[in-house]
């Protein structure tokens, strides 16, 4: 572009000047404009000033026919990078100049010199407005990217909070229940006591491994969304049922997990984990029924207990809120209600194929 401006608008008029000082000065001005266009991105403010001054002097010497194209080309980076207040003021002023150029530039009675000035101002105005528009577009893109990054950050924090609650909360509630069982065992029942302590050790080690996995997931820069990975969900469900049974709860489990449950299988496992954990900690229940099976295109999870039920007017805890967030994240539905016969029902309906 630098060479084009000089060749088209400067070289012919400069060669038409009389040999001597004017031709030399015109040549220097042409070089200045070319250099300004060439360096416009590195020194935008200086490039605009040099191009404007050189073109104005060139007009006086009749050394150029440039209608401020070079100056306009230099102005675009300044408009694009300038501050918001500077761009707003410039937009108003140069918008008026564009309108004036459109009105006077087509006037048949206008003198050539005036037309050159008007068209030059019009070129500058258009360059400024184009730079302003592009700056606004880029600003909007950056704001959208920041908002998306903030959303992802909040989403990951919520996911991590759910993981920590489910893993640590369930492990601690199970360990607490097993410790209570161990304390109730008499000294003469040494085998049962050792078995209870062994279970406590096993739950503690398993919880520690899962917490370490969560910490490693946080530290990975290229970490994937939490949850839903491979894993043997059927084995995890059996382990959850066994842990609840050791805690003193009678669990009647009917589990029919699809071979390729994907995200639904992971969420179902977490729902069962939280439901059993709540029963052990809060329900004072003796028995619960767990049913997990595909129905139509959904994976249905139902957990009924015979405990104290939901308190009237009571608010949902963080565990139920976490379950609902998990279920809804895959397009499912969760209901937690009291049973007419007493106790609580947790019902989750998860699409086996994620809903868009």
Buried (B, 14 or more C-beta within 10 A) or exposed (E): EBEEBBEEBBBEBBEEBEEEEBBEBBBBBBEBBBBBBBBBEEBBBBBBBBBBBBBBBBBEBEBBBBBBBBBBBBBBBBBBBBEEEEBEEBBEEBBEBBEBBEEBBEEEEBEEEEBBBBBBBBBBBBBBBBBBBEBBEEEEEEEEEEEEEEEEEEBBEBBBBBBBBBBBBBBBBBBBBBBEBBEEBEEEEEEBBEBBBEBBEBBBEBBEEBBEEBEEBEEEEEEEEBBBEEEEBBEBBEBBBBBBEBBBBEBEBEBEBBEEBBBBBBBBBBBBBBBBBBBBBBBEBEBBBBBBBBEEEBBBBBBBBBBBBBEEEEEEEEBBBBBBBBBEBBBBEBEBEBBEEEBBBBBBBBBBEBEE
